[in-house]
Amino acid sequence: MKNDTSYHLLALFTSIVWGTTFVSTKVLINHGLTPAGIFFYRFLLAYFLIWLFSPKKLWADTKRDELLFFCSGITGGSLYFLAENTALGITLASNVSLIICTAPLITGFLSHLLIKGERLKKRLIYGSLLALTGIAFVVFNGNFILKISPLGDILTIIAAVMWAFYNIILKQLDSRYPILFITRKVFFYGLLTMLPVFWFSPLTTDRAILFQPIVISNLVFLGVVASMLCFIFWNMAVKHLGAIRTSVYIYFIPVVTLITSAIMIDETITPIALVGAALILAGVYLAERGFPVFRKSNINRG
């Protein structure tokens, strides 16, 4: 992979896969698994698979780095998924989808404040606002229903902030450690920090549930593709593109979820949603490349 295009494709592929996980997770919940249990099984499978490729090095080089890995497991693993999945049970999925897509903006602002050399460009702000407008069209899909649920919405904001911090933490580690090692540590600490939750919400161990073909197939998809492969791809993209540029691809997730829902559970795609998809694509392009008028004005100011 010699140019940025390959890493943009990895980020795009990851966002497409992650856009399908909502339907897959919903299927597992309908078959008796809890949100915490789904996270645990998918990360456990991913951890053991990645261990086969990265078994030798156990610990980070310094205690500070080990602490950063611990924080990455919380922010990109246990706390993120727990907050998001719990919010889905409290507030509307449309609220969650819309709020979680503020993560790129949050990443941009936090990176600008915390990471030397990370600039917050105007085109990112304009592109993000345009994409968020498109997301609102896609999420509501022609039916504008906004249900205010403070707890659910606050949990979703927490999830978005956690994902922003996860991307920032990656940038502190990816220059010193291999991607496979980083990803394995994220899975390990994600699993470890999820264990206390099972005191309050016991892990599903009923074989009659776990060994149903539909349950096994969805867990394998979430563990192997959506977790192991996609976390590796996402971490690679963050390493080479930066936290801000990679996070913009999160805007594609609601579009993919909409299409997947239409295929799998017969939800209707309206013209409004198609307009929203076009706005998202335009927003991502603007955030990444800038439109000619913006590029020209930037040259004139220089």
CORSULPE-V134229 format. One record per pair of residues at least 6 apart in sequence whose C-alpha atoms are under 8 Angstrom apart, sorted by the first residue. I is the first residue (numbers start at 1). J is the second residue. D is the distance in Angstrom with one decimal. If there is no record, write none. Layout:
BEGIN
i=<I I>
j=<J J>
d=<D D>
END
This chain:
BEGIN
i=<1 4 4 7 7 7 7 8 8 8 10 10 10 11 11 11 11 11 12 12 14 14 14 14 14 15 15 15 15 16 16 16 17 17 17 18 18 19 19 19 19 19 19 19 20 20 20 21 21 21 22 23 23 23 23 24 24 25 25 25 27 28 28 28 29 31 31 32 32 33 33 34 34 35 35 35 36 36 36 36 36 36 36 37 37 38 39 39 40 40 41 41 42 42 42 42 42 42 43 43 43 43 43 43 44 44 44 45 45 45 46 46 46 46 46 47 47 47 47 49 49 50 50 50 51 53 54 54 54 57 59 60 65 68 68 69 69 69 69 70 70 70 70 71 71 72 72 72 72 72 72 73 73 73 73 73 73 73 73 74 74 74 74 75 75 75 75 76 76 76 76 76 77 77 77 77 77 78 78 78 78 79 79 79 80 80 80 80 80 81 83 83 83 83 84 84 84 84 86 86 87 87 87 87 87 87 88 88 89 90 90 90 91 91 91 91 91 92 94 94 94 95 95 95 96 96 96 97 97 98 98 98 98 99 99 99 99 100 100 100 100 101 101 101 101 102 102 103 103 103 103 103 103 104 104 104 104 104 104 105 105 105 106 106 106 107 107 107 107 107 107 107 107 107 108 108 108 108 109 110 110 110 111 111 111 111 111 112 112 112 115 123 123 123 123 123 124 124 124 125 126 126 126 127 127 127 127 127 127 128 128 128 128 129 130 130 130 130 131 131 131 131 131 131 131 132 132 133 133 133 134 134 134 134 134 134 135 135 135 135 135 135 136 137 137 137 137 137 138 138 138 138 138 138 138 138 138 139 139 139 140 141 141 141 141 142 142 142 142 167 167 167 168 170 170 170 170 171 171 171 171 173 174 174 175 179 179 179 180 183 183 183 183 209 210 234 237 238 238 245 248 248 248 249 251 251 252 252 255 258 258 259 261 262 262 285>
j=<7 240 241 236 237 240 241 237 241 246 233 234 237 233 234 237 246 249 249 252 226 230 231 233 234 249 250 252 253 252 253 256 225 226 230 226 253 252 253 254 255 256 257 260 256 257 260 222 226 257 257 257 260 261 264 218 222 35 38 218 215 38 215 218 35 209 215 204 209 204 209 203 204 82 85 86 81 82 194 197 198 201 203 203 204 219 78 81 191 194 219 223 219 220 222 223 224 227 187 190 191 223 227 228 187 191 223 220 223 224 187 223 224 227 228 184 187 188 228 224 228 180 184 228 184 180 180 181 184 181 66 66 173 169 173 182 185 186 189 185 186 189 190 166 169 166 169 170 186 189 190 185 186 187 188 189 190 191 193 80 189 190 193 162 163 165 166 162 163 166 186 190 186 187 189 190 191 190 191 193 194 159 162 194 158 159 160 162 163 159 155 156 158 159 96 155 156 159 152 155 96 151 152 153 155 156 96 152 152 149 151 152 147 148 149 152 153 147 139 140 146 146 147 153 152 153 156 139 254 132 135 136 139 153 156 157 160 156 157 159 160 132 160 250 251 132 160 160 161 163 164 247 250 128 164 244 247 248 250 124 125 128 160 161 164 161 163 164 165 167 168 243 244 247 119 120 243 244 120 164 165 168 118 119 168 243 244 118 119 120 168 286 287 288 290 294 286 287 288 287 283 286 287 282 283 284 285 286 287 248 283 284 287 283 279 280 282 283 251 279 280 281 282 283 284 251 280 276 279 280 275 276 277 278 279 280 251 254 255 276 277 280 276 272 273 275 276 277 254 255 258 272 273 274 275 276 277 254 258 273 273 269 270 272 273 270 271 272 273 238 243 247 243 235 238 239 243 238 239 242 243 182 182 239 239 232 235 236 232 228 231 232 235 215 216 246 246 245 246 288 284 287 288 284 280 284 280 281 277 267 269 269 267 268 269 291>
d=<7.8 7.4 7.0 7.2 5.0 7.1 7.2 6.9 7.9 7.5 5.6 6.8 6.6 6.7 5.7 6.0 6.4 6.4 6.1 7.9 7.6 5.2 7.9 6.9 6.6 6.2 5.9 6.2 5.5 7.0 6.2 5.9 7.8 6.2 7.7 6.2 6.5 7.5 4.3 6.3 7.4 4.9 4.7 7.9 6.4 5.4 6.0 7.0 7.3 7.9 6.8 7.4 7.3 6.6 7.9 6.0 7.8 7.9 7.4 7.8 8.0 7.5 6.1 7.2 7.0 7.0 7.4 8.0 6.9 6.2 8.0 7.6 7.2 7.1 5.8 7.2 8.0 6.4 7.6 7.5 7.9 7.7 7.6 5.5 6.3 7.5 7.7 7.0 6.2 7.4 7.1 7.3 5.9 7.2 5.6 3.9 7.7 6.9 5.9 7.7 6.7 6.0 6.7 8.0 7.5 7.0 7.6 7.7 5.4 7.1 7.3 5.0 5.7 6.1 4.9 6.0 5.7 6.7 7.5 7.8 7.7 7.2 6.3 6.9 6.9 7.6 6.2 6.2 7.7 7.6 6.9 5.2 7.4 6.8 8.0 7.5 6.2 6.4 7.4 7.7 7.3 5.5 8.0 7.9 7.9 5.5 6.5 7.5 5.7 7.7 7.9 7.1 4.3 6.3 7.0 4.5 4.1 7.8 7.6 7.1 6.8 5.6 6.7 4.6 6.0 6.5 5.3 6.6 5.7 5.2 7.3 7.6 6.9 7.1 7.9 4.7 7.8 4.9 6.9 6.3 5.4 7.2 7.4 7.9 7.5 4.6 7.6 5.8 6.7 7.3 5.2 6.3 6.8 5.6 7.4 6.6 5.5 5.7 7.5 7.6 7.0 7.6 4.4 6.9 5.8 6.1 6.7 7.3 8.0 7.3 7.5 5.2 7.3 7.7 5.7 5.1 7.0 6.9 5.3 6.4 8.0 7.1 7.7 7.0 8.0 6.9 5.9 6.9 6.5 7.6 6.5 6.4 6.8 7.5 6.4 6.4 7.4 6.1 6.7 7.0 5.1 7.3 7.3 6.4 6.0 7.7 6.6 4.7 6.4 6.6 5.7 7.2 7.8 7.6 7.0 6.5 4.8 5.4 7.1 7.9 7.2 6.8 7.6 6.6 6.1 7.8 8.0 4.4 7.1 7.4 7.3 7.0 6.1 7.3 8.0 6.0 7.8 5.3 6.7 7.6 7.8 8.0 5.9 7.8 6.4 7.6 7.4 5.2 5.4 5.8 7.8 6.1 5.0 7.6 5.9 7.5 7.2 4.2 7.1 7.2 7.5 7.4 7.0 7.5 4.1 6.0 7.3 4.9 4.3 7.6 6.0 7.1 6.5 7.4 6.3 6.8 7.5 4.9 6.7 5.8 4.1 7.2 7.2 4.4 6.5 7.6 7.1 7.2 7.2 7.7 7.2 3.8 6.0 7.2 4.7 5.0 7.3 6.7 7.7 6.0 7.3 6.6 7.2 6.0 5.3 7.2 4.7 7.9 6.8 6.5 7.3 7.1 4.3 7.2 8.0 5.1 6.5 6.6 7.7 7.6 7.7 6.7 6.0 6.1 4.9 6.3 7.8 5.6 6.8 7.1 5.4 8.0 6.2 7.2 7.3 7.5 8.0 7.1 6.4 7.2 7.0 7.7 7.5 5.8 7.5 6.6 6.6 6.6 6.7 7.9 6.6 6.2 7.5 7.3 6.6 7.8 6.2 7.9 5.7 6.7 6.4 7.5 8.0 7.2 6.7 7.5 7.1 7.9 6.2 7.9 7.3 7.5 5.7 5.8 6.8 7.9>
END
